[in-house]
């Protein structure tokens, strides 16, 4: 019996090896959102220095036939064995969620830098801070009992208490509408519905009703960042909904590399893995949006942000003539100098809490 099982195993893995070598190599994994190792060239120098064997090992790991099926089987087995997480992601109700670990020292340094910047420049521009809770705070009732996560509500309260300028606390309204699709199920971002609630909370009675905008489902197969980490292909993918805020607006959008467009959305990404780039083409160090209103609003806004802002900014466009976006992870110059050069009178700092908690780049542009 053992001999039979051994022969079957040898046959199975032999067939797998043959399939791996005869199948066409994949250059990119949509599931993992990364480029794969293709068959390395046979070169004497690479053989002698050992890099050829390293590349072959990576090639076999990347190109093995049925890899996605094996990853899903691994994930299902670990779930059945009550493994706590898969690549840092846990399943909580209908959501894939990452735990929150409070980086107190780093976060307090960010708050101190924001306060100092505000105190030095409050005569020049109005400043508002909006730090958005993540799914782990809104769907806490669904979290596994074993999940080691810190309390985001406590951290958000600390932020409100420590900052000496206007803050927009959106936790309550997000909890109120948590049965709506305000976050993606498999991704770390909020949806446009969630972003609208935050916009409404900030602008109050000046906010335009969501019913003013036509809703369109632009994708029904969005595999979010956590979907790709969790490696369970049996899970349903997300839907991306777009509210046509920009259709009636005349936009000029300038990117840091000099590209100029008249459209906010980028549908070419909807047949790729990173579909969130549909909003504003993804992360960029600096983006300038000019809105050519028939009647000027005489308002200009700077938004210092992470990618949560990308689905939030459309709701602000009817209220401003210009919105400038800076992502401190890629922008390394003086924020004050930029705002003075472009005569920007309002500043919004918009982050999700998970990123704000870990970010070390923000405080280096606050001068």
C-alpha positions, 0 to 999 in steps of 0.5 A: 500500500505504501509503495502504491501511494509512493508511486502515485505521489511520484507520478503526480509530482512528475506530471506537475513538473512536466506541465510546468515546463511545457505550459507557456510562462506567465509574466504577471500574476493577477492574483498576487499583483506582481511580475513572475520569474520567467525561464532564466537564460543559460549563461556560463557566468550565471552558472558559475556564480550560482545565480542561475540556480537561484533563478531556477528555484524562483522560476519553479516556485512562480510558474508551477502548474496550478499554483493558484489552486494550491494557494486556495487549498492551503488557505482553506486547510488553514481555515479548517485548522482554525489558523488565526490569519493568512498573511496578516489577514483574517476573515471577519463576517463578510470582510477580510480585515487586518488587525490594528497595532497602535504605533503610539510613539510614531503617531504622537510625533505626527500629531506634534508636527501637525500642531507645530505646522498649524501654529506657525501658519494659522494666519495663512490658511485654514487647516482641517484634519480627517483621520478615517477608521478602518473596517477593524473599528466599524465591524468590531462585533464580527472580529474573531475573539482571538484577534490581537488588535488595538482599539481604534476608537481610543486612538481616534479620541487621542487624535481629537484631543491632541490636535489644536485645529478643526477635526472631522470625526467620521466614526459615528456616521460610518457605524450608523451606515455600516450595513451599507457597502461603505468599505470594500469586502476584500480591500483596505479602502472605503467605497464612494458611499463611505467617502460620501458620508465623510464629505457630508459630515464635513460640509453639513448642509452645504453637501450636495445630496447623493441623489444628485449623481447617477450611480454606475457599477463599473466592475463586479470582479475587483480582487482587493489587496486583502483578497490577494493576501488571503489566497482564497479564490472561492471568495466573491470579489468586490463591486466598484460603484462610481457616482458621476460627480465629474460628468458635468464638470470641466476639469483639467488634471495635471500629474507630476510627470506632466500628463494632462487629462480632462477625466478623473477616472481611468477605466483601463484599470478595470480589467487589471488587478489593481482596479482602485487605480480607476480613481485618479490613476493611483498614487502620485506625488503631486496632482493639480485639479482645476475646475472651470466653473461658469461662476468661480467659487474663489476657493482653493484647497490643498489635500495632504493625503493617502489613497483614501482621498482618491474616492473622496475628492470627486465630491469636493470638486463642485465646491472649489476652483482648484484642488491640489493633492500631495502624497507625502510618501512621494513628495519631499518638498516644503508644503508651506512654500507650495501653498504660498506659491499657489495661493491656497487658503485651505488645507485638509489632511486626510488619511486612513488611521492604519496609514496615519499610524505608521506613516513617517513621511508626513512630518517631513514636509510640514515646514 
